[in-house]
């Protein structure tokens, strides 16, 4: 395989992830098929399976990409200690604007009862909690653990409000 072929393959894999995120967000895990994803990208279903051995692996890959974006955003936010929670919230909002489907999927993935997805979600939320808590501790924010829990809770409320289009759950946005 040439470097050009590698780049095309990586690009196609990303297209598959993006289409999958959109379809999973629209139709849910159970109603979305790998054939739907293949059709959306304009490839064959076996080509999707070249990158992802099952629908569950594809879904987990979408969640992983979103989780990595969240962890990166929360790790790289620069703000004075008294503005850090707000700056991290703004970073989350920006992620939601740019990668809406992925971010909503990862924030709501706890609702998918498949054991591998639940376990992945538990691990990722734990990582996010620890990252946020560490950032708050490093900034000298009191009760960093409680603040991290509240911060994640607000993120979940935002995801719920966005998913069901119920903006009145977000009084700070009015």
C-alpha positions in Angstrom: 0.0 0.0 0.0 1.4 3.4 -0.9 1.2 6.5 1.4 -1.5 7.8 -0.9 -3.5 4.6 -0.4 -3.0 4.8 3.3 -4.3 8.4 3.4 -7.3 7.5 1.3 -8.0 4.5 3.6 -7.8 6.7 6.7 -10.0 9.3 5.1 -12.6 6.6 4.2 -12.4 5.2 7.8 -13.2 8.7 9.1 -16.1 9.0 6.7 -17.4 5.8 8.0 -17.1 7.0 11.6 -18.9 10.3 10.8 -21.7 8.6 8.9 -22.1 6.1 11.7 -22.3 8.9 14.3 -25.0 10.6 12.4 -27.0 7.4 11.8 -26.6 6.2 15.4 -27.7 9.6 16.6 -30.7 9.6 14.3 -31.9 6.0 14.6 -30.2 4.6 17.7 -27.9 1.7 18.2 -30.4 -1.1 17.5 -32.1 0.4 14.4 -28.8 1.4 12.7 -27.2 -1.3 10.6 -23.7 -1.5 9.1 -25.4 -1.7 5.7 -27.0 1.7 6.4 -23.6 3.1 7.3 -22.0 1.6 4.1 -24.8 3.1 2.0 -24.4 6.5 3.5 -20.7 6.5 2.7 -21.1 4.9 -0.7 -19.1 1.7 0.1 -20.0 -1.9 0.5 -20.8 -3.4 3.8 -17.7 -5.7 3.7 -15.6 -2.5 3.3 -17.1 -1.3 6.6 -16.2 -4.6 8.2 -12.6 -4.2 6.9 -12.2 -1.5 9.5 -14.7 -2.6 12.2 -15.4 -6.3 12.8 -18.9 -5.7 14.1 -21.6 -3.0 14.6 -20.6 -2.9 18.3 -16.9 -2.2 17.4 -18.1 0.6 15.1 -20.2 2.1 17.8 -17.4 1.9 20.3 -15.0 3.5 17.8 -17.5 6.4 17.5 -17.6 6.7 21.3 -13.9 6.5 21.6 -13.4 9.3 19.1 -15.8 11.5 21.0 -14.3 10.6 24.3 -10.8 11.5 23.1 -12.1 14.9 21.8 -13.7 15.6 25.3 -10.6 14.6 27.2 -8.4 16.7 24.9 -10.6 19.7 25.2 -10.7 19.5 29.0 -7.0 18.9 29.2 -6.0 21.9 27.1 -8.4 24.6 28.3 -6.4 27.6 29.5 -8.1 29.9 32.0 -7.4 31.5 35.4 -8.6 29.3 38.2 -11.7 31.3 39.0 -12.8 31.0 35.3 -11.7 27.3 34.7 -15.1 25.6 35.1 -16.8 28.2 32.8 -14.0 27.9 30.2 -14.3 24.1 30.3 -18.0 24.4 29.9 -17.4 26.6 26.9 -15.0 24.0 25.4 -17.8 21.4 25.8 -20.3 23.7 24.1 -17.9 24.2 21.2 -17.4 20.4 20.9 -21.2 20.0 20.8 -21.5 22.6 18.0 -18.8 21.0 15.9 -19.2 17.3 16.7 -22.8 17.2 17.8 -23.7 13.6 17.0 -20.5 12.1 18.5 -20.7 14.2 21.7 -24.4 13.4 22.2 -23.8 9.7 21.6 -21.0 9.5 24.1 -22.9 11.5 26.7 -26.0 9.3 26.3 -24.2 6.0 25.7 -25.0 4.8 29.3 -28.6 4.2 28.0 -27.4 1.4 25.7 -27.6 -1.8 27.7 -25.0 -3.8 25.8 -22.4 -4.9 28.4 -19.3 -3.9 26.4 -20.9 -0.4 25.7 -21.9 0.0 29.3 -18.4 -0.9 30.5 -16.7 1.4 28.0 -19.0 4.2 29.0 -18.3 3.6 32.7 -14.5 3.7 32.1 -14.7 6.8 29.9 -16.9 8.8 32.3 -14.4 7.8 35.1 -11.5 9.1 33.0 -13.4 12.4 32.3 -14.3 12.7 36.0 -10.7 12.2 37.0 -9.4 14.6 34.4 -11.9 17.4 35.4 -11.2 16.8 39.1 -7.5 17.0 38.6 -7.8 20.2 36.6 -9.9 21.7 39.4 -7.5 20.5 42.1 -4.5 21.9 40.2 -6.4 25.2 39.9 -7.0 25.2 43.7 -10.8 25.0 43.3 -12.3 23.9 46.6 -14.3 20.6 46.7 -12.8 19.6 43.4 -14.5 16.1 43.4 -17.9 17.6 44.1 -17.3 20.3 41.5 -16.3 17.7 38.9 -19.4 15.7 39.6 -21.6 18.7 39.2 -19.8 19.7 36.0 -20.4 16.3 34.5 -24.0 16.4 35.7 -24.5 19.6 33.9 -23.0 18.1 30.8 -25.5 15.2 31.0 -28.4 17.7 31.4 -27.2 19.6 28.4 -27.0 16.3 26.4 -30.5 15.3 27.5 -31.9 18.8 26.6 -30.2 18.7 23.2 -31.3 15.1 22.5 -35.0 15.7 23.3 -35.0 19.4 22.2 -36.1 20.6 25.6 -34.2 23.8 26.1 -36.1 24.9 29.2 -33.9 22.4 31.0 -31.1 24.8 30.4 -32.2 28.0 32.2 -28.7 29.5 31.9 -29.1 29.5 28.1 -32.3 31.6 28.1 
